[in-house]
């Protein structure tokens, strides 16, 4: 009697209590996708907004320096266009990040703060170095042309690529490597052409990022 009950109990556990390997694999993959979404708060719309704004910003600067002989750099008139556009892009990123952080705390929250601090330090260092170039007497073609156009893309892009690699986030790593490549290659356009080439390159990379993120969200 006891043996029969034990046998029946075991059979019941095997039939209804076990987790199918395919279901387990699907659950693991779903968890991975949710984790990647939390680590990258940028939605496809944010990437599209950034792509359009950066194209407009770089294009506006290119129009302001086109035909300058000798090269002086972007004119102050463009500040009324460039800074509001950048403010819109930054606001969109901040809103997306706040939504992604909702309900997230503990170690993940501390990690995000550490990463944000590192990126702020990198950005400050980028422009401190530009100031140092100016005081060293480097030509305007470098100080107000090549360096501000590609320096942030390469330096800050490398920092973000390192963070993505540490997270094992291959998609974001690919995006940041694309940004770095755009910065390096666009420098061959010279102090004037660099703005147009970098703007177009960033536009393409970020639209690709939007498409990749949309596939992730609908997977």
C-alpha positions in Angstrom: 0.0 0.0 0.0 2.7 2.4 1.1 4.8 1.5 -1.9 1.9 2.1 -4.3 1.2 5.5 -2.8 4.9 6.4 -3.0 4.9 5.3 -6.7 1.8 7.3 -7.5 3.2 10.4 -5.7 6.4 10.2 -7.6 4.6 9.9 -10.9 2.4 12.9 -10.1 5.4 15.0 -9.2 7.1 14.0 -12.5 4.1 14.8 -14.6 2.9 18.1 -13.0 5.6 19.4 -10.7 8.6 19.5 -13.1 9.6 22.5 -15.2 9.9 21.7 -18.9 13.5 22.5 -20.2 12.1 24.6 -23.0 10.0 26.6 -20.6 13.1 27.1 -18.4 15.1 28.4 -21.3 12.3 30.8 -22.3 12.1 32.1 -18.8 15.8 32.7 -18.6 15.8 34.5 -22.0 12.9 36.7 -20.8 14.8 37.6 -17.7 17.8 38.5 -19.7 15.8 40.8 -21.9 14.2 42.5 -18.9 17.6 43.0 -17.4 19.0 44.6 -20.6 16.0 46.9 -20.7 16.7 48.1 -17.2 20.4 48.6 -17.9 19.7 50.6 -21.0 16.8 53.1 -20.3 16.9 54.5 -23.8 13.8 53.6 -25.7 13.7 53.5 -29.5 12.1 56.9 -29.4 14.9 58.4 -27.4 17.5 57.1 -29.9 15.4 58.6 -32.8 15.2 62.0 -31.0 19.0 62.0 -30.3 19.7 61.0 -33.9 17.6 63.9 -35.3 18.9 66.5 -32.8 22.6 65.6 -33.2 22.2 65.8 -37.0 20.6 69.2 -36.6 23.3 70.4 -34.2 26.3 69.2 -36.2 24.6 70.4 -39.4 24.0 73.9 -37.9 27.7 74.1 -36.8 28.8 72.9 -40.2 26.8 75.7 -41.9 28.4 78.3 -39.6 32.0 77.3 -40.3 31.6 76.5 -44.0 33.6 78.9 -46.1 35.7 80.4 -43.2 39.2 81.5 -44.3 41.0 81.3 -41.9 39.1 78.9 -39.8 37.7 80.5 -36.6 35.3 77.9 -35.3 31.5 77.9 -34.7 29.9 81.3 -34.4 28.1 82.5 -31.3 24.9 83.0 -33.3 24.3 79.3 -33.4 24.0 79.1 -29.6 20.3 80.0 -29.8 19.7 76.9 -31.9 22.3 74.4 -30.6 21.8 74.7 -26.9 17.9 74.4 -26.9 18.2 71.3 -29.1 20.8 69.7 -26.8 18.6 70.6 -23.8 15.7 68.7 -25.4 17.8 65.7 -26.0 19.2 65.6 -22.5 15.7 66.1 -21.0 14.5 63.1 -23.0 17.3 60.9 -21.8 16.8 62.0 -18.2 13.1 61.2 -18.3 13.8 57.8 -19.8 16.4 57.1 -17.2 14.0 58.0 -14.3 11.3 55.7 -15.7 13.9 52.8 -15.9 15.1 53.4 -12.4 11.6 53.3 -10.9 11.5 50.5 -8.3 15.2 49.7 -8.8 17.4 50.0 -5.7 20.2 48.4 -3.8 23.3 47.3 -5.7 21.8 48.2 -9.1 21.1 51.8 -7.9 24.6 52.2 -6.5 26.1 50.8 -9.7 24.2 53.3 -11.8 25.3 56.2 -9.6 29.0 55.1 -9.9 28.7 54.8 -13.7 27.0 58.3 -13.9 29.8 59.8 -11.8 32.5 58.3 -14.0 30.8 59.6 -17.1 30.5 63.1 -15.6 34.2 63.1 -14.8 35.0 62.0 -18.3 32.9 64.8 -19.9 34.5 67.4 -17.7 38.0 66.2 -18.5 37.2 66.3 -22.3 36.5 70.1 -22.1 39.2 70.9 -19.6 41.7 69.4 -22.1 40.2 71.6 -24.9 40.8 74.6 -22.7 44.4 73.4 -22.2 44.9 73.1 -26.0 43.7 76.7 -26.4 46.2 78.0 -23.8 49.0 76.0 -25.4 48.4 78.0 -28.6 47.1 75.1 -30.7 45.4 76.3 -34.0 41.7 77.0 -34.1 41.3 74.3 -36.6 42.1 71.8 -33.8 40.7 73.6 -30.7 37.4 74.7 -32.3 37.2 72.1 -35.2 38.5 68.6 -35.0 38.7 68.2 -31.2 35.2 69.4 -30.2 33.7 67.5 -33.1 35.3 64.1 -32.5 37.0 64.3 -29.0 33.8 63.7 -27.0 32.7 60.9 -29.4 36.0 59.0 -29.0 36.7 59.7 -25.3 33.3 59.5 -23.8 32.3 56.8 -26.3 35.3 54.7 -25.0 34.1 55.2 -21.4 30.6 54.1 -22.2 31.9 51.1 -24.2 33.9 50.0 -21.1 30.7 50.1 -19.0 28.8 48.2 -21.7 31.5 45.5 -21.8 31.5 45.2 -18.0 27.7 44.6 -18.2 28.2 42.1 -21.1 25.7 44.3 -23.0 26.7 43.5 -26.6 24.1 45.7 -28.2 25.1 48.9 -26.3 28.7 47.9 -26.8 28.1 47.8 -30.6 26.4 51.2 -30.5 29.3 52.9 -28.6 31.9 51.3 -30.9 30.0 52.7 -33.8 30.1 56.1 -32.3 33.8 55.8 -31.7 34.3 54.7 -35.3 32.3 57.7 -36.6 34.5 60.1 -34.5 37.7 58.6 -35.8 36.8 58.4 -39.5 35.1 61.9 -39.6 38.3 63.5 -38.5 39.6 63.0 -42.0 37.0 65.6 -43.2 39.1 68.4 -41.8 38.0 71.2 -39.4 35.0 72.1 -41.6 33.9 68.8 -43.1 34.2 66.9 -39.8 31.0 68.5 -38.6 28.9 67.3 -41.6 30.5 63.8 -41.6 30.1 63.2 -37.9 26.5 64.4 -37.9 25.5 62.1 -40.7 27.5 59.2 -39.1 25.8 59.7 -35.7 22.4 59.9 -37.4 22.9 56.5 -39.1 24.4 54.8 -35.9 21.5 56.1 -33.7 18.8 55.1 -36.1 20.4 51.6 -36.2 20.3 51.7 -32.4 16.6 52.6 -32.4 15.9 49.7 -34.8 17.9 47.2 -32.6 16.2 48.4 -29.5 12.7 48.1 -31.1 13.5 44.5 -31.9 14.5 43.8 -28.4 11.4 45.4 -26.9 9.1 43.4 -29.2 11.0 40.1 -28.9 
